[in-house]
Amino acid sequence: MNHERAAILNRGFERFRGGPASGPNKPRVARVTINSKGTIYLNSTAYNALGRPGFVTLYYSQKEDAIAVEPAAPPSDESFPVTKKQMGWVVHASSFCRHYRIKISGTQYFFAPEFSPGIVLLNLGETTDVGGYKYKSKQGSDHPTPARAITSEYLLSPTDPPDGFAGLSRQPG
């Protein structure tokens, strides 16, 4: 990278880690997102890597601020159904997110889901915002939120400035 480009990018720019939502390489790349309604979306590649389950069991680690998704065979009262939606699969996990106070702003893309045989680990600190949440700038126009994960400990305050991490505030217990 030449000196001028480096100087420009060193003025506080962040590299977008989400990539395009679709394109020629997307079907081959495992894509997992979670949205503000607690819906976990897996594209076909991620769903196949998890073993094409009909039901999953969800786990949360507060220490790691991560969600683990494990196929549930046979399903139980604690299992969540996995349903087909558009080009992928979804798990409606709103009760799970409410229980663990996981607050998500917009739609967050997990840029490094960790797949192991029979389980996927989704680190809430390794996400980038790919849509959904809007805030008003000082000029009054809508802009997408800066890339960050909003987890159980932090909420985005709509009155805070949009730069850096100024919009994060501690959620009362």
C-alpha positions as CSV (number, residue, x, y, z in Angstrom):
1,M,0.0,0.0,0.0
2,N,1.4,3.4,-0.9
3,H,2.1,6.1,1.7
4,E,-0.8,8.3,0.7
5,R,-3.4,5.5,0.9
6,A,-2.0,4.4,4.2
7,A,-2.2,7.9,5.6
8,I,-5.8,8.2,4.5
9,L,-6.8,4.8,6.0
10,N,-5.0,5.6,9.2
11,R,-7.5,8.4,9.9
12,G,-9.9,6.1,11.7
13,F,-11.3,4.0,8.9
14,E,-12.5,0.5,9.7
15,R,-12.3,-2.4,7.2
16,F,-15.8,-3.9,6.6
17,R,-15.6,-7.6,7.6
18,G,-19.1,-8.6,6.4
19,G,-18.5,-9.0,2.7
20,P,-21.4,-9.0,0.2
21,A,-24.6,-10.8,1.1
22,S,-24.6,-12.6,-2.1
23,G,-22.3,-13.3,-5.0
24,P,-20.5,-16.2,-6.8
25,N,-18.5,-17.3,-3.7
26,K,-21.2,-16.9,-1.1
27,P,-22.7,-20.4,-1.5
28,R,-19.3,-21.9,-0.7
29,V,-18.7,-19.8,2.4
30,A,-20.4,-20.6,5.7
31,R,-22.5,-17.5,6.6
32,V,-24.2,-17.2,10.0
33,T,-26.0,-14.1,11.2
34,I,-28.2,-13.1,14.2
35,N,-30.7,-10.3,14.2
36,S,-32.5,-8.1,16.7
37,K,-35.4,-10.5,16.9
38,G,-33.1,-13.3,18.0
39,T,-33.2,-15.2,14.7
40,I,-30.1,-17.1,13.8
41,Y,-29.7,-17.5,10.1
42,L,-27.4,-20.2,8.5
43,N,-26.8,-20.4,4.8
44,S,-26.8,-23.8,3.1
45,T,-23.0,-24.2,3.6
46,A,-23.2,-23.5,7.4
47,Y,-26.3,-25.7,7.7
48,N,-24.6,-28.6,5.9
49,A,-21.4,-28.2,8.1
50,L,-23.6,-28.5,11.1
51,G,-25.0,-31.8,9.8
52,R,-28.3,-30.7,8.4
53,P,-30.2,-30.9,11.7
54,G,-34.0,-30.6,12.1
55,F,-33.5,-29.3,15.7
56,V,-30.7,-27.7,17.6
57,T,-29.8,-27.1,21.3
58,L,-28.4,-23.7,22.1
59,Y,-25.8,-22.9,24.8
60,Y,-24.4,-19.5,26.0
61,S,-21.1,-18.8,27.7
62,Q,-21.1,-15.4,29.5
63,K,-17.3,-15.8,30.0
64,E,-16.6,-16.1,26.2
65,D,-19.7,-14.1,25.2
66,A,-20.5,-16.8,22.7
67,I,-23.3,-19.0,21.5
68,A,-22.8,-22.7,20.8
69,V,-25.3,-24.4,18.4
70,E,-25.5,-28.2,18.6
71,P,-27.7,-30.6,16.6
72,A,-30.4,-32.1,18.8
73,A,-31.0,-35.8,18.0
74,P,-33.5,-36.8,19.2
75,P,-35.2,-33.4,19.7
76,S,-36.4,-32.5,23.3
77,D,-38.5,-29.9,24.9
78,E,-35.3,-27.7,25.0
79,S,-34.6,-28.0,21.3
80,F,-35.2,-25.3,18.8
81,P,-36.6,-26.3,15.3
82,V,-34.5,-25.4,12.3
83,T,-36.7,-24.2,9.4
84,K,-36.1,-23.4,5.8
85,K,-36.2,-19.8,4.8
86,Q,-35.3,-18.3,1.4
87,M,-31.8,-19.6,0.5
88,G,-30.9,-20.8,4.0
89,W,-32.1,-22.0,7.4
90,V,-33.3,-20.2,10.6
91,V,-33.5,-20.9,14.3
92,H,-36.0,-18.6,16.1
93,A,-34.1,-18.1,19.4
94,S,-35.8,-15.0,20.9
95,S,-36.6,-16.8,24.2
96,F,-32.9,-17.9,24.4
97,C,-31.7,-14.3,23.7
98,R,-34.2,-12.8,26.3
99,H,-33.1,-15.3,28.9
100,Y,-29.4,-14.5,28.6
101,R,-30.1,-10.8,27.9
102,I,-28.4,-10.9,24.5
103,K,-29.3,-7.6,22.8
104,I,-28.5,-7.4,19.1
105,S,-28.5,-4.2,17.1
106,G,-29.8,-4.8,13.5
107,T,-28.3,-7.9,11.9
108,Q,-24.9,-9.1,12.9
109,Y,-22.7,-11.3,10.7
110,F,-20.3,-13.7,12.4
111,F,-17.1,-13.4,10.4
112,A,-15.4,-16.3,12.2
113,P,-17.9,-19.0,13.1
114,E,-16.0,-21.9,14.6
115,F,-17.2,-25.2,13.2
116,S,-16.2,-28.5,14.9
117,P,-17.8,-31.9,14.2
118,G,-21.4,-31.6,15.6
119,I,-21.2,-28.0,16.9
120,V,-20.6,-24.4,15.8
121,L,-19.4,-21.7,18.2
122,L,-20.6,-18.1,17.5
123,N,-18.6,-15.5,19.2
124,L,-20.7,-12.3,19.7
125,G,-17.4,-10.3,19.8
126,E,-16.6,-11.4,16.3
127,T,-19.4,-9.8,14.4
128,T,-20.0,-6.9,12.1
129,D,-23.2,-5.1,11.5
130,V,-24.7,-5.9,8.1
131,G,-28.0,-4.1,8.3
132,G,-31.2,-3.3,10.1
133,Y,-30.3,-0.6,12.6
134,K,-30.4,3.1,11.6
135,Y,-29.5,6.2,13.6
136,K,-29.9,9.9,12.8
137,S,-26.7,11.8,12.2
138,K,-26.3,15.4,13.4
139,Q,-27.4,16.5,9.9
140,G,-30.6,14.4,10.2
141,S,-29.9,11.8,7.5
142,D,-30.1,8.1,8.0
143,H,-26.8,6.1,8.0
144,P,-26.1,2.5,9.0
145,T,-24.6,2.0,12.4
146,P,-20.9,1.5,12.8
147,A,-19.8,-2.1,12.8
148,R,-19.9,-3.6,16.3
149,A,-21.7,-6.4,18.2
150,I,-24.2,-5.3,20.8
151,T,-24.3,-8.1,23.4
152,S,-25.9,-8.8,26.7
153,E,-23.8,-6.2,28.6
154,Y,-24.1,-3.3,26.2
155,L,-26.8,-1.4,24.4
156,L,-26.6,1.3,21.7
157,S,-27.8,4.6,23.0
158,P,-29.6,6.5,20.2
159,T,-28.6,9.8,21.8
160,D,-24.8,9.2,21.8
161,P,-22.6,10.2,18.8
162,P,-22.1,7.6,16.1
163,D,-18.3,7.7,16.0
164,G,-16.1,5.0,17.6
165,F,-17.6,3.2,20.6
166,A,-19.3,6.3,22.1
167,G,-22.7,4.7,21.5
168,L,-22.1,1.8,23.9
169,S,-23.4,2.0,27.4
170,R,-23.6,-0.6,30.2
171,Q,-27.0,-2.3,30.5
172,P,-28.4,-2.3,34.1
173,G,-28.3,-5.9,35.5
